[in-house]
Amino acid sequence: MEPLPLELPADTVQRVASELRCPPTDERVALRLDEEDKLKHFKEYFYIPKVQELPPIDLSLVKKDENAIYFSGNSLGLQPKTVKPYLEEELDKWAKMGVFGHQTGKLPWITADEKVAGFMTDIVGANEKEIVLMNALTVNLHLLLLSFFKPTPTRYKILLEAKAFPSDHYAVESQLQLHGLDIEKSMRIIKPREGEEIWRTEDILEVIEKEGDSIAVVLFSGVHFYTGQLFNIPAITKAGQAKGCFVGFDLAHAVGNVELHLHDWGVDFACWCSYKYLNAGAGGIGGAFVHEKHIHTIKPQLVGWFGHELSTRFKMDNKLQLIPGATGFRISNPPILLMCSLYASLEIFKKATMKALRRKSILLTGYLEYMIKHYYGKDKGGTKKPVVNIITPSCIEDRGCQLTLTFSCPIDYIFQELEKRGVVCDKRDPDGLRVAPVPFYNSFHDVYKFINHLTSAVDAVERKCGSVV
């Protein structure tokens, strides 16, 4: 989907170590990588939690004034420092001029979403008419499926990956029920091969080829929330459309994480949230994409006043003039306070660029992978150390910044010990620890310190549980 860098992460780590004449696992390698990082100053644009503020912390194990190792941007991104002043600016506008805030200021309330959406074009690879900011992800998914899922007696299935995020699964179930369809027959779920965690692209394409004539919509994640696998969006899109299917994606874990080219790939529709890699805060405004090729053929099934053209909206004649493109799916006016948070983050994205962020992310996560494999890889099984398995694909084209780890020792204890030491990551059932170094505000030295904390956590668990190998 995107060209490989000239040098793979492991080769970069070894090259730097050779230049420094030290082992690749030496702290000096992390510090040198940080020195050479052209994006390192962007960390100053965000608030980094202090370990002393974290509820699970054990102050006897940390220096309380230190920053946390925050590897949970895949769950909730950190707060940009401009969020608070931007919110205060709008609250001040409301206090001082009331209703006139709809037409004045940096973000006029009546059109704020359209201005902010303009900052999304490079992030999702689309033009402005294909993007709308509204609602939350699952609400947008429902609105899109109402328009794109039109089952017939012969084409009535929705194809999605097994263990899709629960909200997607529930949305698909309810859409099928809405049409009076049998869920067992109409919800086509594709699993990885027996004994494997990752979906093979050829298996997905084979199902589409064999069953595509009965599939109305192909709906996949961009990046799977649990495994961290980046699906081959252009290949799935091309295969689905070749069989007459509409193809859409939930980009919750992909947007702001990997480079996207939704327009060029020909994706029919997509939706995303903004509180993960887009750093817009919990419950941040959602986004949706509708390809411009559908501008005259796909219409929203539920409409509202803010889907009406602004030029005639206030005529109040109840004669709908629907805005062409994705904005026509907008039902209500934009929530200005949510727009402020997203705007603050997207300004930083514009300065950094997705291309540069992705380049750093590949090396940052590659360095994390290198260190984990060095200390806890399966080839260490002859030692008494526990094994840490990375279920996320090793190919950098098949993942974003997240690595999902499983352990040969009790993961609940590992997670607790990491939290005590100021490491913020998360645990997802059945047994995955999700670790996501984000290129905006995480450093190579953060990765180095994480490995040290992981070693300390594993040692503590071994003492508690005895031998774990």
Disulfide bonds with the S-S distance in Angstrom:
none
